[in-house]
Amino acid sequence: MNRKFLPRIISQQPWGIIIPLFLLVCFGGAVLYSAAGGSLQPWALMHVIRFLMFLAMAMVIARMPRDFVRMMALPAYIAMVLLLMAVEAMGFVGGGSQRWINLGPLTLQPSELMKPGIVIILARYYDMLPPAATKEFSSLLVPGVLIGVPVGLVLMQPDLGTSLAIIFGAAIVMFLAGLPMVWFVSCGVAALAAIPAAFFFALHDYQQRRVLTFLDPESDPLGAGYHITQSKIAIGSGGLFGKGFGNGSQSHLNYLPEPHTDFVFATMAEEWGMLGGFFVLLVFGLLLRWGLKVANNSKDRFARLMAAGLTATIFFYAAVNLMMVMGLAPVVGIPLPFMSHGGSSMMTIMICVGLIMAVERWDTREPGSFAS
């Protein structure tokens, strides 16, 4: 595309990734429209509007200078921790968990913001730390506190899925920062050894049931295994081409729980089949490829760690949700980006996208350009 005749604010945007994301959001809106029985309300219209609003926010974030993002890493992290504390003090309960704060017109889930927040603060920390110091065991003390405080607060809500997402993003940043592989192997072995104790003493009853259901969903198909059983029926019945738009019986007859949030992929697969699933995977593949390319091309340690960590966070969202709805992972309540209905998760993902766009702008002569 010849961009020299376009206004600067338009030509500088990475349209090579924005357009596929917009198509995925519109596809998600069509799925939500069908899930609502052929109505734009209450999910489909707001889904698209939210994306456009948060896309504008991402474009603003993309214009932020490198030094400003570095400077705001610690204040933003502290603000998120305070919000997590506020959830414990004044948050309201929904679905059996206390995760949200009512801010008038906006209902905010602060734990969602901590997913990119932990990546940014750790990228800033390891940017300040001399590379040789990452080999010293003392370099784990500060990150341990930075990770432990929010994870502990999120587990109190309780929200195991989000706490795992925070840990995953943090681990990716620490790995790329150059921490010795033996530390990660040791932590992995310790985690495996602690699984039995964690299962019996750390998990709530409903979380234990989710794990047991994952291992054997057919043991209680009308009880604890109902979600996964109905999700696999919906996905499998779609076949190659699906039953057709608006013809999904699992969601329309209320067999499929949460067809507009956690199990939106199953809703889509029943009506659009494997071809619809391939489209979803293709767009996520383009997004992850773009994020990794931006991180790899960055010449700045802070920007490189941040872009890679944020890309890993998006990957965690998509991978865990898709594995969950297909019965390959326990149900942990993680939405599918750009398709599930939900404002906090959409905002979090678009913050990640906006910051990756910022890294791309920092490292190119033509700000915000997208190179295939």
Secondary structure by P-SEA (a helix, b strand, c coil): cccccccccccccccccaaaaaaaaaaaaaaaaaaacccccccaaaaaaaaaaaaaaaaaaaaccaaaaaaaaaaaaaaaaaaaaaaacbbbbcccccccccccccccccccccaaaaaaaaaaaaaacccccccccccaaaaaaaaaaaaaaaaaaccaaaaaaaaaaaaaaaaaacccaaaaaaaaaaaaaaaaaaacccccaaaaaaaaaaacccccccccaaaaaaaaaaaaaaccccccccccccccccccccccccaaaaaaaaaccaaaaaaaaaaaaaaaaaaaaaaaacccaaaaaaaaaaaaaaaaaaaaaaaaaacccccccccccccccccaaaaaaaaaaaaaaaaaaacccccccccc
